[in-house]
Amino acid sequence: MKTKEIKEVVKSRYGQCAEIGGGEESCCCPSEITSGLSFAAEHGLYNQEELSLIPKIARDLSRGCGNPTGFANLQPDETVVDFGCGAGIDVILAAHKIGPGGKVVGIDFTPQMIERTKQAIEEADLTRMVELRVSDMGRLELPNDFADVVISNCVINLCPDKEAVYREAFRILKPGGRVAISDIVYTEKINPHIEEHFQSTWAGCVGGAIDEDSYFRIVREVGFRQINVVSDHPLPPKELEAMASCPGKEFTPAPAKEDLALVQDKVTSIKFTAAKPFMDQRKRKPTH
């Protein structure tokens, strides 16, 4: 699929999901997997205290593979931008962490999701510190050096031009700013024919995944440094099938069983941080 077609497929399927308020599951992972607190603690998902802060509509539409607010080291009064905010679960948690002196900007290119986020932040009484924008993450209308932190939760894998997304993250961050990202990657290069099969249903969180080495090469090449993998979690069979059918089997056809078997143990959820240097090292003049 071409870039424009990919974006339309993703927008349509997640938009449909938002319109009906979710699907069969409350997130991409089956409920029996994600409901346990031990799983949440081990793999960086949400604990009961965090979930108690989240309105039901945001919980029902959560489609993440981690909890970036849990390892972003958010501080009072910071400005946070959430790339692909969905229905707002991470926007709300970030707002609670940075307090009334801070600001959170939620970005999503699905208007229906933004409407759900508005509903959630109103219920959470956070409208004064949250701004929402319908926008393509690769072309943001935000100023340079705007944010202290960029977070994203299982969304960049859906973007056909990941370099453009990370360039924008780098551009809008202040010098010394940081990203905290949860995403889906392959642990190794995948047979191109199998990769094409998953790409045919790009809205699933495996369709747009790339191998880990290529992913971090992009992160480094746009200028980020101090890359630190907080954790990684290889997807077991049930999680893999659910992730590959995001935002739900009602919206994205499930991949063939034989294709899933061929990538089993090769798909992982990664959580990492990286920093924008105080001086852009790509522009430094050589010393003599």
DOPAMI-783929 format. One record per residue (C-alpha): x, y, z; residue in one letter. Coordinates in pm, 1 decimal, always signed. Each point is the difference from the previous one (the first is absolute). Last residue first. Layout:
REM DOPAMI-783929
@c1:X	c2:Y	c3:Z	residuo:A
...
This chain:
REM DOPAMI-783929
@c1:+4108.5	c2:+2121.3	c3:+1517.8	residuo:H
@c1:-360.9	c2:-46.5	c3:+114.7	residuo:T
@c1:-271.5	c2:-95.7	c3:-246.1	residuo:P
@c1:-304.9	c2:+226.6	c3:-0.3	residuo:K
@c1:-302.3	c2:-139.9	c3:+174.8	residuo:R
@c1:-313.7	c2:-21.9	c3:-211.7	residuo:K
@c1:-85.4	c2:-370.9	c3:+41.5	residuo:R
@c1:+79.2	c2:+30.1	c3:+369.1	residuo:Q
@c1:-297.3	c2:+228.1	c3:+54.7	residuo:D
@c1:+110.7	c2:+165.4	c3:+324.6	residuo:M
@c1:-206.3	c2:-55.8	c3:+315.2	residuo:F
@c1:-41.4	c2:-353.7	c3:-128.9	residuo:P
@c1:-352.9	c2:-133.0	c3:-65.1	residuo:K
@c1:-43.0	c2:-299.9	c3:+225.4	residuo:A
@c1:-115.1	c2:-360.2	c3:-34.7	residuo:A
@c1:-228.5	c2:-228.7	c3:+199.8	residuo:T
@c1:-108.7	c2:-355.0	c3:-70.2	residuo:F
@c1:-281.6	c2:-251.5	c3:+30.0	residuo:K
@c1:-3.9	c2:-284.9	c3:-249.1	residuo:I
@c1:-283.1	c2:-239.0	c3:-84.1	residuo:S
@c1:+139.2	c2:-296.8	c3:-188.2	residuo:T
@c1:-61.5	c2:-199.2	c3:-316.0	residuo:V
@c1:+240.7	c2:-278.1	c3:-103.3	residuo:K
@c1:-109.2	c2:-268.7	c3:+248.1	residuo:D
@c1:-282.4	c2:-98.3	c3:-240.7	residuo:Q
@c1:+59.4	c2:+155.3	c3:-340.8	residuo:V
@c1:-50.8	c2:-319.7	c3:-204.0	residuo:L
@c1:-284.9	c2:-119.6	c3:+222.2	residuo:A
@c1:-192.5	c2:+320.6	c3:-58.2	residuo:L
@c1:+29.0	c2:-50.9	c3:-374.9	residuo:D
@c1:-125.2	c2:-358.9	c3:+30.6	residuo:E
@c1:-297.1	c2:+112.6	c3:+207.7	residuo:K
@c1:-105.1	c2:+244.8	c3:-272.0	residuo:A
@c1:-29.7	c2:+357.0	c3:+122.8	residuo:P
@c1:-321.7	c2:+114.5	c3:+172.4	residuo:A
@c1:-202.6	c2:+246.3	c3:-204.7	residuo:P
@c1:+0.7	c2:+353.9	c3:+142.8	residuo:T
@c1:-321.6	c2:+171.9	c3:+113.3	residuo:F
@c1:-209.8	c2:-262.2	c3:+178.6	residuo:E
@c1:+323.1	c2:-183.3	c3:+83.4	residuo:K
@c1:+102.8	c2:+291.0	c3:+219.7	residuo:G
@c1:+208.3	c2:+321.3	c3:-11.3	residuo:P
@c1:+219.8	c2:-191.9	c3:-61.3	residuo:C
@c1:+4.4	c2:-344.3	c3:-162.7	residuo:S
@c1:+377.9	c2:-58.2	c3:+7.5	residuo:A
@c1:-0.3	c2:+104.8	c3:+364.3	residuo:M
@c1:-261.2	c2:-263.3	c3:+83.7	residuo:A
@c1:+183.2	c2:-277.3	c3:-185.9	residuo:E
@c1:+330.0	c2:+92.7	c3:+162.6	residuo:L
@c1:-156.7	c2:+23.3	c3:+343.9	residuo:E
@c1:-150.7	c2:-347.7	c3:-30.6	residuo:K
@c1:+324.5	c2:-152.5	c3:-132.6	residuo:P
@c1:+249.3	c2:+154.6	c3:+245.8	residuo:P
@c1:+135.9	c2:+347.4	c3:-82.8	residuo:L
@c1:+364.7	c2:+51.8	c3:+88.8	residuo:P
@c1:+17.9	c2:+269.0	c3:+272.0	residuo:H
@c1:+271.9	c2:+260.3	c3:+3.2	residuo:D
@c1:+104.7	c2:+225.9	c3:+283.0	residuo:S
@c1:+148.3	c2:+340.9	c3:+77.5	residuo:V
@c1:+202.6	c2:+15.1	c3:-320.6	residuo:V
@c1:+218.6	c2:+308.7	c3:+40.9	residuo:N
@c1:+96.2	c2:+228.1	c3:-286.9	residuo:I
@c1:+230.9	c2:+270.4	c3:+133.4	residuo:Q
@c1:-8.0	c2:+183.0	c3:-336.0	residuo:R
@c1:-260.3	c2:+120.0	c3:-246.2	residuo:F
@c1:+108.5	c2:+176.8	c3:-317.9	residuo:G
@c1:-224.6	c2:-106.8	c3:-290.0	residuo:V
@c1:+257.6	c2:-270.2	c3:-75.6	residuo:E
@c1:-15.2	c2:-151.6	c3:+347.8	residuo:R
@c1:-375.9	c2:-62.6	c3:+1.8	residuo:V
@c1:+12.6	c2:-126.4	c3:-358.5	residuo:I
@c1:+279.1	c2:-245.4	c3:+85.5	residuo:R
@c1:-209.8	c2:-105.8	c3:+299.0	residuo:F
@c1:-276.5	c2:-121.3	c3:-228.0	residuo:Y
@c1:+235.1	c2:-161.7	c3:-251.4	residuo:S
@c1:+161.4	c2:-206.6	c3:+276.4	residuo:D
@c1:-338.7	c2:-91.9	c3:+150.5	residuo:E
@c1:-149.3	c2:-137.9	c3:-320.7	residuo:D
@c1:-301.0	c2:+177.2	c3:-142.2	residuo:I
@c1:-365.1	c2:-1.8	c3:+107.4	residuo:A
@c1:-263.5	c2:+145.8	c3:-231.8	residuo:G
@c1:-222.8	c2:-304.8	c3:-20.6	residuo:G
@c1:+78.6	c2:-126.3	c3:+351.3	residuo:V
@c1:-225.6	c2:+247.0	c3:+181.0	residuo:C
@c1:-297.0	c2:-87.4	c3:-218.5	residuo:G
@c1:-110.3	c2:+302.3	c3:-200.6	residuo:A
@c1:+237.4	c2:-111.8	c3:-277.3	residuo:W
@c1:-219.5	c2:-288.0	c3:-119.5	residuo:T
@c1:+192.2	c2:-67.0	c3:-324.7	residuo:S
@c1:+316.2	c2:+81.2	c3:+195.0	residuo:Q
@c1:-32.1	c2:-330.6	c3:+183.1	residuo:F
@c1:+9.1	c2:-198.0	c3:-325.8	residuo:H
@c1:+277.9	c2:+221.5	c3:-134.8	residuo:E
@c1:+220.1	c2:-87.5	c3:+298.4	residuo:E
@c1:-50.1	c2:-368.2	c3:-77.1	residuo:I
@c1:+121.1	c2:+55.2	c3:-355.7	residuo:H
@c1:+291.3	c2:+214.7	c3:+117.6	residuo:P
@c1:+128.8	c2:-274.0	c3:+237.5	residuo:N
@c1:+52.8	c2:+182.9	c3:+328.1	residuo:I
@c1:+315.6	c2:+176.5	c3:+119.7	residuo:K
@c1:+49.6	c2:-45.1	c3:+372.2	residuo:E
@c1:-157.4	c2:+85.5	c3:+337.6	residuo:T
@c1:-304.0	c2:+141.2	c3:-175.7	residuo:Y
@c1:-138.4	c2:+316.7	c3:+155.2	residuo:V
@c1:-304.5	c2:+121.3	c3:+194.0	residuo:I
@c1:+0.7	c2:+326.4	c3:+194.2	residuo:D
@c1:+11.7	c2:+167.1	c3:+340.9	residuo:S
@c1:+183.1	c2:+332.6	c3:-5.9	residuo:I
@c1:+132.0	c2:+251.7	c3:+250.4	residuo:A
@c1:+160.0	c2:+294.8	c3:-181.2	residuo:V
@c1:+226.3	c2:+261.6	c3:+150.9	residuo:R
@c1:+82.3	c2:+367.6	c3:+22.9	residuo:G
@c1:+356.6	c2:+123.0	c3:+54.5	residuo:G
@c1:-41.7	c2:+260.0	c3:-270.1	residuo:P
@c1:-375.7	c2:+62.3	c3:-18.2	residuo:K
@c1:-200.4	c2:-252.3	c3:-194.9	residuo:L
@c1:-206.7	c2:+110.5	c3:-299.4	residuo:I
@c1:+270.3	c2:-80.1	c3:-255.7	residuo:R
@c1:+99.6	c2:-339.5	c3:+141.3	residuo:F
@c1:-359.4	c2:-122.1	c3:+9.0	residuo:A
@c1:-50.4	c2:+132.2	c3:-352.1	residuo:E
@c1:+308.8	c2:-181.2	c3:-126.0	residuo:R
@c1:-122.9	c2:-312.9	c3:+180.7	residuo:Y
@c1:-329.3	c2:+7.6	c3:-188.7	residuo:V
@c1:+167.0	c2:+70.7	c3:-335.2	residuo:A
@c1:+237.3	c2:-293.7	c3:+55.7	residuo:E
@c1:-293.5	c2:-228.0	c3:+76.8	residuo:K
@c1:-151.0	c2:+53.7	c3:-343.0	residuo:D
@c1:-265.4	c2:-274.3	c3:-36.9	residuo:P
@c1:-142.4	c2:+72.2	c3:+346.4	residuo:C
@c1:-177.6	c2:-286.5	c3:+179.0	residuo:L
@c1:+317.1	c2:-101.8	c3:+187.9	residuo:N
@c1:+5.1	c2:+356.3	c3:+132.8	residuo:I
@c1:-321.7	c2:-73.5	c3:+190.6	residuo:V
@c1:+68.5	c2:-251.5	c3:+277.4	residuo:C
@c1:+10.3	c2:+260.6	c3:+277.1	residuo:N
@c1:+168.5	c2:+333.8	c3:-62.6	residuo:S
@c1:+157.6	c2:+258.7	c3:+228.8	residuo:I
@c1:+177.8	c2:+323.3	c3:-85.6	residuo:V
@c1:+153.7	c2:+191.6	c3:+291.7	residuo:V
@c1:+120.6	c2:+352.9	c3:+75.6	residuo:D
@c1:-196.5	c2:+151.3	c3:-284.9	residuo:A
@c1:+13.9	c2:+310.4	c3:-219.5	residuo:F
@c1:+354.3	c2:+23.6	c3:-133.9	residuo:D
@c1:-129.3	c2:+65.7	c3:-352.8	residuo:N
@c1:-362.8	c2:+103.0	c3:-31.4	residuo:P
@c1:-296.6	c2:-234.9	c3:-46.2	residuo:L
@c1:-196.1	c2:-43.7	c3:-320.2	residuo:E
@c1:+100.7	c2:-362.7	c3:-34.9	residuo:L
@c1:+84.7	c2:-170.5	c3:-326.0	residuo:R
@c1:+117.9	c2:-359.1	c3:+59.2	residuo:G
@c1:-242.3	c2:-49.2	c3:+287.7	residuo:M
@c1:-293.4	c2:+78.1	c3:-231.8	residuo:D
@c1:-239.0	c2:+222.3	c3:+191.2	residuo:S
@c1:-330.4	c2:+22.1	c3:+184.8	residuo:V
@c1:+99.4	c2:+202.7	c3:+304.2	residuo:R
@c1:-86.2	c2:-15.1	c3:+369.2	residuo:L
@c1:+112.3	c2:+238.9	c3:+275.3	residuo:E
@c1:+1.5	c2:-109.3	c3:+363.6	residuo:V
@c1:+60.7	c2:+219.4	c3:+305.5	residuo:M
@c1:-336.0	c2:+171.5	c3:+37.2	residuo:R
@c1:-197.3	c2:-304.9	c3:-119.8	residuo:T
@c1:+116.1	c2:-221.1	c3:+286.9	residuo:L
@c1:-327.8	c2:-72.4	c3:+180.8	residuo:D
@c1:+31.8	c2:-380.2	c3:-49.6	residuo:A
@c1:-345.3	c2:-14.3	c3:-159.0	residuo:E
@c1:+98.1	c2:+290.6	c3:-224.0	residuo:E
@c1:+327.5	c2:-175.7	c3:-79.0	residuo:I
@c1:-186.9	c2:-313.4	c3:-108.1	residuo:A
@c1:-256.5	c2:+174.5	c3:-220.7	residuo:Q
@c1:+269.5	c2:+202.4	c3:-173.5	residuo:K
@c1:+195.7	c2:-322.7	c3:-52.3	residuo:T
@c1:-305.2	c2:-158.9	c3:-162.1	residuo:R
@c1:-27.0	c2:+291.8	c3:-239.9	residuo:E
@c1:+371.8	c2:-31.4	c3:-74.3	residuo:I
@c1:-54.9	c2:-366.6	c3:-81.5	residuo:M
@c1:-276.4	c2:+87.4	c3:-247.3	residuo:Q
@c1:+223.7	c2:+256.6	c3:-168.5	residuo:P
@c1:+269.4	c2:-261.7	c3:-75.6	residuo:T
@c1:+330.6	c2:+178.1	c3:-62.1	residuo:F
@c1:+92.8	c2:-2.8	c3:+367.4	residuo:D
@c1:+206.4	c2:+245.1	c3:+204.2	residuo:I
@c1:-53.8	c2:+65.7	c3:+371.1	residuo:G
@c1:+170.1	c2:+307.5	c3:+143.1	residuo:V
@c1:+63.5	c2:-7.3	c3:+374.8	residuo:V
@c1:+82.5	c2:+308.9	c3:+205.2	residuo:K
@c1:+158.6	c2:+62.9	c3:+337.4	residuo:G
@c1:-72.7	c2:+229.7	c3:+292.4	residuo:G
@c1:-310.8	c2:-196.9	c3:+96.8	residuo:P
@c1:+194.6	c2:-320.4	c3:+67.8	residuo:G
@c1:+267.8	c2:-181.3	c3:-199.5	residuo:I
@c1:-94.6	c2:-350.5	c3:+120.1	residuo:K
@c1:-378.3	c2:+38.4	c3:-18.1	residuo:H
@c1:+23.1	c2:+144.5	c3:-349.8	residuo:A
@c1:+220.2	c2:-288.7	c3:-113.1	residuo:A
@c1:-257.2	c2:-252.0	c3:+123.6	residuo:L
@c1:-276.0	c2:+179.7	c3:-188.6	residuo:I
@c1:+194.0	c2:+27.7	c3:-325.0	residuo:V
@c1:+102.8	c2:-365.7	c3:+36.8	residuo:D
@c1:-364.0	c2:-121.1	c3:+9.8	residuo:I
@c1:-113.1	c2:+251.5	c3:-261.2	residuo:G
@c1:-233.6	c2:-163.9	c3:-248.4	residuo:A
@c1:+275.4	c2:-44.3	c3:-256.7	residuo:G
@c1:+298.6	c2:+217.7	c3:+90.7	residuo:C
@c1:+197.0	c2:-70.3	c3:-315.8	residuo:G
@c1:+310.2	c2:+201.5	c3:+87.0	residuo:F
@c1:-49.8	c2:+132.9	c3:+354.5	residuo:D
@c1:+167.4	c2:+336.8	c3:+53.3	residuo:V
@c1:+111.4	c2:+93.8	c3:+351.9	residuo:V
@c1:+79.7	c2:+344.0	c3:+143.3	residuo:T
@c1:+151.4	c2:-17.4	c3:+348.4	residuo:E
@c1:-140.3	c2:+179.4	c3:+305.5	residuo:D
@c1:+65.6	c2:-284.4	c3:+246.6	residuo:P
@c1:+232.2	c2:-274.6	c3:-127.5	residuo:Q
@c1:-55.0	c2:-302.2	c3:-222.5	residuo:L
@c1:+258.1	c2:-276.8	c3:+40.4	residuo:N
@c1:-104.2	c2:-147.2	c3:-337.8	residuo:A
@c1:-7.6	c2:-353.6	c3:+146.4	residuo:F
@c1:-360.2	c2:-43.7	c3:+116.6	residuo:G
@c1:-136.2	c2:+268.1	c3:-232.6	residuo:T
@c1:+104.9	c2:-227.5	c3:-286.9	residuo:P
@c1:-242.6	c2:-274.0	c3:+105.6	residuo:N
@c1:+24.5	c2:-297.2	c3:-233.1	residuo:G
@c1:-143.5	c2:-174.8	c3:-305.2	residuo:C
@c1:-291.3	c2:+237.3	c3:-56.5	residuo:G
@c1:-347.5	c2:-22.0	c3:-150.2	residuo:R
@c1:-204.9	c2:+160.9	c3:+277.5	residuo:S
@c1:-352.6	c2:+59.3	c3:-126.9	residuo:L
@c1:-184.4	c2:-154.3	c3:+294.1	residuo:D
@c1:+231.6	c2:+164.9	c3:+251.4	residuo:R
@c1:-52.4	c2:+344.3	c3:-155.0	residuo:A
@c1:-378.9	c2:-44.1	c3:-2.6	residuo:I
@c1:+3.3	c2:-126.0	c3:+359.9	residuo:K
@c1:+156.1	c2:+314.1	c3:+145.7	residuo:P
@c1:+362.3	c2:-39.1	c3:+118.0	residuo:I
@c1:+120.3	c2:+94.6	c3:+348.7	residuo:L
@c1:-86.4	c2:-340.8	c3:+149.9	residuo:S
@c1:+208.3	c2:-158.9	c3:-274.8	residuo:L
@c1:+312.6	c2:+163.2	c3:+141.5	residuo:E
@c1:-61.5	c2:-134.9	c3:+350.8	residuo:E
@c1:-85.4	c2:-342.7	c3:-141.8	residuo:Q
@c1:+327.0	c2:-30.9	c3:-189.2	residuo:N
@c1:+51.9	c2:+74.3	c3:-367.5	residuo:Y
@c1:+244.6	c2:-170.1	c3:-234.7	residuo:L
@c1:+377.6	c2:-17.2	c3:+35.3	residuo:G
@c1:+58.4	c2:-367.8	c3:-79.9	residuo:H
@c1:+63.9	c2:-146.7	c3:+342.8	residuo:E
@c1:-232.6	c2:+225.7	c3:+197.1	residuo:A
@c1:-289.7	c2:-32.9	c3:-241.1	residuo:A
@c1:+46.2	c2:-375.8	c3:-28.9	residuo:F
@c1:-0.2	c2:-31.9	c3:+378.9	residuo:S
@c1:-306.5	c2:+223.3	c3:+19.3	residuo:L
@c1:-197.9	c2:-243.7	c3:-210.0	residuo:G
@c1:-261.3	c2:+142.5	c3:-235.9	residuo:S
@c1:+223.3	c2:+12.5	c3:-306.9	residuo:T
@c1:+12.4	c2:-365.7	c3:-95.3	residuo:I
@c1:-357.9	c2:-105.4	c3:+78.1	residuo:E
@c1:-118.3	c2:+315.2	c3:-174.9	residuo:S
@c1:+157.4	c2:-94.2	c3:-330.9	residuo:P
@c1:+268.4	c2:+246.7	c3:-114.0	residuo:C
@c1:-107.2	c2:+268.5	c3:-241.9	residuo:C
@c1:-194.5	c2:+179.2	c3:+270.9	residuo:C
@c1:-338.2	c2:-15.3	c3:+173.0	residuo:S
@c1:-97.9	c2:-301.0	c3:-207.8	residuo:E
@c1:-307.8	c2:-70.0	c3:-214.5	residuo:E
@c1:+4.3	c2:+347.9	c3:-143.5	residuo:G
@c1:+45.9	c2:+356.9	c3:+105.7	residuo:G
@c1:-230.2	c2:+298.1	c3:+38.8	residuo:G
@c1:-204.8	c2:-53.8	c3:-313.8	residuo:I
@c1:+133.4	c2:+310.3	c3:-172.5	residuo:E
@c1:+351.7	c2:-52.6	c3:+133.1	residuo:A
@c1:+32.8	c2:-339.6	c3:-168.9	residuo:C
@c1:-128.1	c2:+142.3	c3:-326.9	residuo:Q
@c1:+261.2	c2:+276.0	c3:+19.9	residuo:G
@c1:+271.3	c2:-255.4	c3:+74.9	residuo:Y
@c1:-94.1	c2:-187.5	c3:-316.6	residuo:R
@c1:-40.9	c2:+304.2	c3:-222.8	residuo:S
@c1:+313.0	c2:+184.6	c3:+113.4	residuo:K
@c1:+218.3	c2:-307.4	c3:-38.9	residuo:V
@c1:-134.4	c2:-77.5	c3:-347.5	residuo:V
@c1:+24.1	c2:+365.9	c3:-105.9	residuo:E
@c1:+358.8	c2:+25.7	c3:+120.9	residuo:K
@c1:+98.8	c2:-313.6	c3:-187.9	residuo:I
@c1:-165.4	c2:+126.0	c3:-318.8	residuo:E
@c1:+192.5	c2:+328.6	c3:+15.5	residuo:K
@c1:+329.5	c2:-180.7	c3:+58.1	residuo:T
@c1:-44.4	c2:-247.3	c3:-285.4	residuo:K
@c1:-107.7	c2:-356.1	c3:+64.1	residuo:M
